Amino acid sequence: MYKEYYGLSADPFRISVDHSNLYSNASSAKARSYLQYGLHNAEGVVLLTGIPGSGKTSLMNSIIGASTDSSVSATIIECTDYTGAQLLGYYARILGSEDVKSDITESMLSITESLKRLRDQGKKAILVLDEAQQLTEDALHKLTLLANLHVGGEQLIQMFLIGQPSLRSTLLEPHFEQLHQRLVATCHLDELNAEETKEYILQNLKSADWNNNPAIASNVYTAVHRSSLGNRRWINLICSRLMLHAIANDRQELELPDLCEVLRDLITEGLLPQEIRQSNLKAA
């Protein structure tokens, strides 16, 4: 809507992320290097954590999508509370064994044969488990079976575990020592600081051919950071609503009072981070 109004070439704050234009700060640059290391080496397990909205899935997808290695065969599973048998059965069926039931032994035999075929075709099997903190303990334990699959000393599958910070805490517990020992890298996506928030907003706008219309006052960026807590998803929501406000009020420059009006609406709708909503209630 505001794309046409302000002559932008794209929606700078859309929910579906443009993986070719991801903003990179220090923590995401480090995470990218670790994920690329795991993709290149094709061994062990790489763990990526971050709070919801920090860009974990987008970063992982961008790396897989940008890979020029045509031999990579990637599978991404959006996790729920799978048991070990359910997870392995599901993966076996994704690999092509449609008649496999959720039986551990049968699933592992089928997965092993499928991965061997991929290897014989010169392909590297990648398994990305997104929202992996939702997996049951049984499913996490069974991942060790996949990590142990080798032929001639070569690992048959490279795994990436993507999840919230609680996942790292879980894997550090003593009874997950076997899986923990197979981690070759762990990385965490931090929230953006105030300067990074401004850079993130400007990068999104400039990639959409923004020509400073509407202009944005400098103190707006700081206030967006405070109200979003540096979370990319919240930043996108706030800025998208701010742009809609600009259209509704025919604004050519956005200032702090404009943002405050937008934030009041978002607080009323319960659409800001919990900490911001709670602090607003206390202030009221």
C-alpha positions as CSV (number, residue, x, y, z in Angstrom):
1,M,0.0,0.0,0.0
2,Y,2.6,2.5,1.0
3,K,4.9,1.1,-1.6
4,E,2.9,2.8,-4.4
5,Y,2.2,5.9,-2.3
6,Y,5.9,6.7,-1.8
7,G,7.2,5.3,-5.0
8,L,9.1,2.4,-3.5
9,S,10.1,-0.5,-5.6
10,A,9.3,-3.1,-2.8
11,D,7.8,-3.3,0.7
12,P,10.8,-2.6,2.9
13,F,9.2,-4.1,6.0
14,R,7.4,-7.2,4.7
15,I,7.1,-10.3,6.9
16,S,8.5,-12.6,4.2
17,V,12.2,-11.8,4.2
18,D,14.3,-11.1,1.1
19,H,17.1,-13.5,1.8
20,S,19.4,-11.7,-0.6
21,N,19.2,-8.5,1.4
22,L,19.7,-9.6,5.0
23,Y,21.1,-7.0,7.4
24,S,24.3,-8.3,9.0
25,N,25.6,-7.2,12.4
26,A,28.5,-8.7,14.4
27,S,26.6,-11.7,15.8
28,S,24.8,-12.6,12.6
29,A,28.1,-12.3,10.7
30,K,29.7,-14.7,13.1
31,A,26.7,-17.0,12.9
32,R,26.9,-17.0,9.1
33,S,30.5,-18.0,9.2
34,Y,29.8,-20.9,11.5
35,L,26.9,-22.1,9.5
36,Q,28.9,-21.9,6.3
37,Y,31.7,-23.8,8.0
38,G,29.3,-26.6,8.8
39,L,27.9,-26.6,5.3
40,H,31.4,-26.8,3.8
41,N,32.8,-29.4,6.1
42,A,29.7,-31.6,6.2
43,E,30.4,-33.1,9.6
44,G,29.2,-32.8,13.1
45,V,26.2,-30.8,14.2
46,V,25.9,-27.0,14.2
47,L,23.6,-25.2,16.7
48,L,22.1,-21.8,16.1
49,T,20.0,-20.1,18.8
50,G,18.2,-16.8,19.2
51,I,14.9,-15.4,20.5
52,P,11.8,-15.5,18.3
53,G,12.1,-12.8,15.6
54,S,15.9,-12.6,15.7
55,G,16.3,-13.9,12.1
56,K,17.5,-17.5,12.7
57,T,15.4,-19.2,10.0
58,S,16.0,-16.4,7.5
59,L,19.8,-16.6,8.0
60,M,19.8,-20.4,7.6
61,N,17.7,-20.2,4.5
62,S,19.8,-17.5,3.0
63,I,22.9,-19.6,3.4
64,I,21.3,-22.7,1.8
65,G,19.8,-20.5,-1.0
66,A,23.1,-18.8,-1.7
67,S,25.1,-22.0,-1.8
68,T,26.7,-22.5,-5.2
69,D,27.4,-26.1,-4.4
70,S,24.9,-28.0,-6.6
71,S,25.8,-31.2,-4.7
72,V,23.9,-30.0,-1.6
73,S,20.6,-31.8,-0.9
74,A,18.9,-29.9,1.9
75,T,15.9,-30.9,3.9
76,I,14.3,-28.4,6.3
77,I,11.9,-29.8,9.0
78,E,9.7,-27.5,11.0
79,C,9.7,-29.2,14.4
80,T,6.9,-30.0,16.7
81,D,6.9,-32.3,19.7
82,Y,7.9,-35.3,17.6
83,T,9.0,-38.5,19.4
84,G,12.2,-40.1,18.1
85,A,10.2,-42.6,16.1
86,Q,7.9,-40.0,14.6
87,L,10.9,-37.7,13.6
88,L,12.9,-40.5,12.0
89,G,9.8,-41.9,10.2
90,Y,9.0,-38.4,8.9
91,Y,12.5,-37.9,7.6
92,A,12.6,-41.3,6.0
93,R,9.4,-40.5,4.1
94,I,10.8,-37.1,3.0
95,L,13.8,-38.9,1.6
96,G,11.4,-41.0,-0.5
97,S,10.5,-44.1,1.5
98,E,6.7,-43.4,1.6
99,D,5.8,-46.8,3.0
100,V,8.0,-46.5,6.1
101,K,6.1,-46.5,9.4
102,S,7.2,-44.8,12.6
103,D,9.5,-47.6,13.7
104,I,13.0,-46.7,14.7
105,T,14.8,-49.7,13.2
106,E,12.9,-49.6,9.9
107,S,13.3,-45.8,9.6
108,M,17.0,-45.9,10.3
109,L,17.5,-48.6,7.6
110,S,15.5,-46.6,5.1
111,I,17.3,-43.3,6.0
112,T,20.7,-45.0,5.7
113,E,20.0,-46.4,2.3
114,S,18.6,-43.1,1.0
115,L,21.7,-41.2,2.3
116,K,24.0,-43.8,0.7
117,R,22.3,-43.2,-2.6
118,L,22.7,-39.5,-2.3
119,R,26.4,-40.0,-1.5
120,D,26.9,-42.3,-4.5
121,Q,25.3,-39.5,-6.6
122,G,27.9,-37.1,-5.2
123,K,25.5,-35.2,-3.1
124,K,25.8,-33.9,0.5
125,A,22.7,-34.5,2.7
126,I,21.8,-31.5,4.9
127,L,19.1,-31.8,7.6
128,V,17.9,-28.5,9.2
129,L,15.7,-28.9,12.2
130,D,14.0,-25.6,12.8
131,E,12.3,-24.7,16.1
132,A,14.2,-27.7,17.5
133,Q,13.5,-26.7,21.1
134,Q,10.1,-28.2,20.6
135,L,11.4,-31.7,20.0
136,T,10.9,-34.2,22.8
137,E,14.0,-35.5,24.8
138,D,13.5,-38.8,23.1
139,A,13.7,-37.2,19.6
140,L,16.9,-35.3,20.6
141,H,18.5,-38.5,21.8
142,K,17.6,-40.2,18.5
143,L,19.5,-37.5,16.6
144,T,22.7,-39.2,17.8
145,L,21.7,-42.1,15.6
146,L,21.8,-39.8,12.6
147,A,25.0,-38.2,13.6
148,N,26.6,-41.6,13.9
149,L,25.9,-42.6,10.3
150,H,29.2,-43.0,8.5
151,V,30.5,-44.8,5.4
152,G,34.2,-45.2,5.0
153,G,34.9,-42.7,7.7
154,E,32.7,-40.1,6.0
155,Q,29.6,-38.7,7.7
156,L,26.5,-39.3,5.7
157,I,24.5,-36.3,7.0
158,Q,25.2,-32.8,8.2
159,M,22.7,-31.5,10.8
160,F,21.8,-27.9,11.8
161,L,19.7,-27.4,15.0
162,I,17.9,-24.1,15.0
163,G,16.0,-23.0,18.1
164,Q,15.5,-20.7,21.0
165,P,18.1,-20.2,23.8
166,S,16.5,-23.0,25.9
167,L,17.7,-25.5,23.3
168,R,21.4,-24.8,24.1
169,S,20.6,-25.2,27.8
170,T,19.0,-28.5,27.1
171,L,21.9,-29.8,25.1
172,L,24.3,-28.9,28.0
173,E,22.5,-31.2,30.4
174,P,24.5,-34.3,31.3
175,H,22.1,-36.8,29.7
176,F,22.6,-35.2,26.3
177,E,26.3,-35.6,26.4
178,Q,26.4,-37.9,23.4
179,L,24.7,-35.3,21.2
180,H,26.6,-32.5,22.8
181,Q,29.9,-34.1,21.9
182,R,28.9,-34.0,18.2
183,L,28.5,-30.2,18.2
184,V,31.2,-28.7,16.1
185,A,30.0,-25.0,16.4
186,T,27.4,-23.1,18.4
187,C,26.3,-19.5,17.7
188,H,23.7,-17.1,18.9
189,L,21.9,-14.2,17.3
190,D,21.8,-11.1,19.5
191,E,19.2,-8.4,19.4
192,L,20.2,-5.3,17.5
193,N,21.6,-2.3,19.4
194,A,20.4,1.2,18.8
195,E,22.9,2.0,16.0
196,E,22.3,-1.4,14.3
197,T,18.5,-0.8,14.5
198,K,18.9,2.4,12.6
199,E,21.2,0.7,10.0
200,Y,18.7,-2.1,9.7
201,I,15.8,0.3,9.0
202,L,17.8,2.3,6.5
203,Q,19.1,-0.8,4.7
204,N,15.6,-2.0,4.2
205,L,14.4,1.4,3.0
206,K,17.3,1.9,0.6
207,S,16.9,-1.5,-0.9
208,A,13.3,-0.5,-1.8
209,D,14.7,2.7,-3.5
210,W,13.6,5.1,-0.8
211,N,14.4,8.7,-1.7
212,N,14.0,10.2,1.8
213,N,10.2,10.4,1.3
214,P,8.9,10.2,3.9
215,A,11.9,11.7,5.8
216,I,12.5,10.2,9.2
217,A,13.7,12.3,12.2
218,S,16.8,10.9,13.9
219,N,15.1,10.4,17.3
220,V,12.5,8.1,15.7
221,Y,15.2,5.4,15.2
222,T,16.2,5.5,18.8
223,A,12.5,5.2,19.9
224,V,11.9,2.3,17.5
225,H,14.9,0.5,19.1
226,R,13.6,1.0,22.6
227,S,10.1,-0.1,21.7
228,S,11.2,-3.2,19.7
229,L,14.0,-4.2,22.0
230,G,16.2,-4.6,18.9
231,N,14.1,-7.5,17.6
232,R,13.9,-7.6,13.8
233,R,10.4,-8.9,13.7
234,W,9.1,-6.1,16.0
235,I,11.1,-3.5,14.1
236,N,9.4,-4.5,10.9
237,L,6.0,-4.4,12.5
238,I,6.5,-0.9,14.0
239,C,8.0,0.5,10.9
240,S,5.3,-0.9,8.7
241,R,2.6,0.6,10.8
242,L,4.5,3.9,10.9
243,M,4.5,4.0,7.1
244,L,0.8,3.3,7.1
245,H,0.4,6.2,9.5
246,A,2.3,8.4,7.2
247,I,-0.1,7.6,4.3
248,A,-3.2,8.1,6.4
249,N,-1.9,11.5,7.5
250,D,-0.3,12.5,4.3
251,R,3.1,12.9,6.1
252,Q,6.3,13.8,4.2
253,E,8.3,13.7,7.4
254,L,7.9,11.3,10.3
255,E,8.8,12.6,13.7
256,L,8.6,11.3,17.3
257,P,4.9,12.3,17.8
258,D,4.0,10.2,14.8
259,L,5.8,7.2,16.2
260,C,4.2,7.7,19.6
261,E,0.8,7.6,18.1
262,V,1.6,4.4,16.3
263,L,3.0,2.9,19.5
264,R,-0.1,3.8,21.4
265,D,-2.2,1.9,18.8
266,L,0.1,-1.1,19.0
267,I,0.1,-1.2,22.7
268,T,-3.7,-1.0,22.7
269,E,-3.8,-4.0,20.2
270,G,-1.3,-5.9,22.4
271,L,1.2,-6.0,19.5
272,L,4.5,-5.0,21.1
273,P,7.0,-7.1,23.1
274,Q,5.7,-8.3,26.5
275,E,8.3,-6.2,28.4
276,I,7.1,-3.0,26.6
277,R,3.4,-3.8,27.3
278,Q,4.1,-4.5,30.9
279,S,6.1,-1.3,31.4
280,N,3.3,0.7,29.8
281,L,0.8,-0.8,32.2
282,K,2.9,0.1,35.2
283,A,3.3,3.6,33.9
284,A,-0.4,3.9,33.4
